[in-house]
Amino acid sequence: MVPCDWTLDRLHPVLQAAFGRIDSHLHEFRIGGLRYGDPALLDDGFAGPCTFGYTEVRLQDSSGATTVSTMSTISETTGSG
C-alpha cells in the first residue's frame, strides 16, 4: 500500500520496483479517460489526447474513477547497414 496523498510521479517508481522493471521507457497513467504523464515527453503535436502533468495529481484525486491504468511505451530504433 502507498499513501493516498502520493502523486502519480511518486507512484511510478514503486510500480517499476514491484514488477522488476527499470525506468527506461515512456509511461503514462490513464484515469477516468484522461491521460497523465510528462507532457514534454508524451504530447506528440498531432492533436492526439492531451497529456496532463502527473506531478501534482494525487492518488486520492482519482478515488471516484472507475478505471486506473498505467502503460509503458517501448520504441525500437533500427540502424541501417
N, C-alpha and C positions, 0 to 999 in steps of 0.2 A: 504494500500500500504506500501511496505517496500523499502528502498533504494536499488538500483541495485548493489551497492558495498558491500552489506552484503554477508557473506559467508553462505554456507548451514547449518553449525552448529549453526549460529545465527538465521536462519530462523526456524529451528525445534521447539524451544520453543514457537515461535509466532503461528505456526500451532497448537501446542498442546493446547495453551490457546484458540485459535479461535474455536476449536472443543470440548472444555471442557474435555480434556484428561490430564493425568499426564504422566510424562516421566518414565514409568515403563516397557517398552518393547523395544527390539531391533528394530531399524529402519534403513531405507536406502532410498536414493533417486536414481531414475533411470532417466538418462538424455541422450537422443540420443543413447540408447542401452548400456550405461556404468553405472556401479554401484558405488555409492558414499556413504560413511558412515564411521564408525570406523573400520578399517581393523583388529585391535586386537580383536574385538568382532564378526565380521561378516565372516572373512575368515575361512572356515571350514577345510582346509587342504586336501580336496579331489579333487583338481583340478577343482573346480567349478569356476564360474565367479570371476574374480579379483575384489576386492573392493578397490577403490581409496579413499584416505583420503578426508574428506569433510571440513576440517578446512581451506583450502586455496582456495577452489573453490567458486568464487563469482557468484551471480545470473547473472550478465552481461556476464559471460563466457558462459552461456548456451543460449544466445539470439538467436542463429541460430538453436537450437534444435526443432524438430517437436513434441517431447513428453517429458514432465517432470512429473514424478510421485513420490510419496512417499509412503512407506509402513511400517507397523509395524508388527513385528513377535511376536506372542503370543505362549508361550510354557507352558504346564501344567506339573507339576510333581505329580505323584500319589504315595502315600505311600502304603506299604503292611501292612496288619494286622489290 
